């Protein structure tokens, strides 16, 4: 699970390698570049299979943003994707974005909520597709782990 007291303690008490929590691109030549610096706690990063769009959540802000990925690894055209923050995200084969929180919200490519998957817990933490056909949605929550058989496959290349 993503929530970790040790990580938060280390971040608060130990030395920081970077001056902000951000999203970074590590180039093949080893050059590290900050590509997002305006989110307090960027999380839930997932990119489309074609490598063109990166989704990043600001769970403390309750929002998910989309960015266009440039050939050099930079990000442009930052835009609000949906007004839901998340710890973990994943994509299906149609480009729908699965966002954790109170259950799992499924948003189409334009950021419209098209489905809500109820989970019998107060909070879901992470989500991914797996299984032999990549048609099982695995969900981690506050206290449990769930597997949901889906009619769609997870996106490839994540």
N, C-alpha and C positions, 0 to 999 in steps of 0.2 A: 504494500500500500504506500501511497505517496506521502501521507502525513507522518512525520517522523520527529519526535521531540529531540532526538540527537542532532538531526540536521538543523533544526531551529536554534538549538543551544550553540552548536558550533558556529553557525552564521552570526549569532549575536555576540558570542564571547571570543571567537578566534579571529585571526587575521583574515581579511578579505582579499581575494586575488584581483577583484575588479571593484570599481567605485560605485557601481549600481548593479541591481539585479537586472539582467538584460537577456536578449537573445543574441547569440554569437554565431558567426560563420567561420569554420576552420577550413582554409583553402588547402589544396593538395600540397602546396609548398610550405605549409606550416604557419602561414600568416593568419592571425586571429583578428576578426573584425566584428565590432558590435553592430548589429543590424536593427535592433529594437532597443530603445532606452527609455521609452516613456510609459512603460507599464511597471507598477510597483512589484508585482510578483508574477512575471510571465510563466505560463504553465500550459500543459496539455497540447504541446506542439504536434501537429500532424500535417503532412504535405500530400498533395494530390499525386496520384500515380504518374501523371504526365510531367511532374516536377514544375508546374506553373504557379501553384498557389500554396501558401503556407497559412494554416490557421493557428492562432495563438490566443489563449485565454488569459484574462486578467481575473482570476477567481475572486479576489478581494474587491474588484470593481463590478463584478456581476456582468461581464461582457466578454464576447469572443470577437476577435478581429481577423480579417483576411488581408493578406499581402500578396502582391505579385512577386514571384521569384525571378530575378534577373540572371542572365548567363554567368555573371561574375560572382553570384551568391548574394548580392545585395537584394534588398526588399524595397518595393515601391508601391504606390497606390494603397496606402493603409486606409482601411475602411471598416466601419462597424459591420460585423456579420450578423450577430444576434445579441440581444440583451440578456444573455445567460452566461455566467462564468462557469468554470469547470476545473476539475483537477486533471481529468483525462479525456481525450477525444479519440475517435477513430472514424474511418470512412468506409462506406460500402461501394460496391462496384458501379453504382450510378452517381457517385459523388455526393451522396447525402452524408452529413456530418452528425455523428452521434456524440452528444454532450452529456457529461455526468452532472449530478447535483441531486435534486429530489427526483429520483428515478433516472431515466435516460431520455433526453429529448432528441428527436431526430429532425434535423433541419435540412431542407433542400438546398440546392446550390445558391439560391438567392437569399437564404437566411430565414425562410418561412418555416415555422414549426409544422411538420406534417404528421408526426406520430409521437406518442408519449408511451414509454415502456415503464409500467409501474414496478417498483421493487418494494418489498415489505419491510423497508428500513427507512430511517430518516434521511440518510445521505448515501449516495453512491460516489465512489472515488475514482475508479478507473474502468476502462472498457476496451475490449479488443475482439477481433474476429479470430477464430481458430478452428481446429478440427480438421478432419480429413478433406472436406470439401470447402473449408473456410466459410461455413454457413452456421456456425455456432457463435453466438455473441456471449463472451465471458464478461461478467460484471463483478467487480469487487465493491463491497459496501462497508458500512461502519463495522459490522460484526460478521458478515457472511460473504460467500462467494456463490455466484449464480451463473448458470448456463442456459441460454435461451436459443432454441432452434429457430432459425430465420429462413425466410423465403428468398433472401438475397445473399450474395457472397460479400465477403470483405474485399476492399480494394487491394490490388497487388502493388508492390513497390513501396509500401510504407516503411 
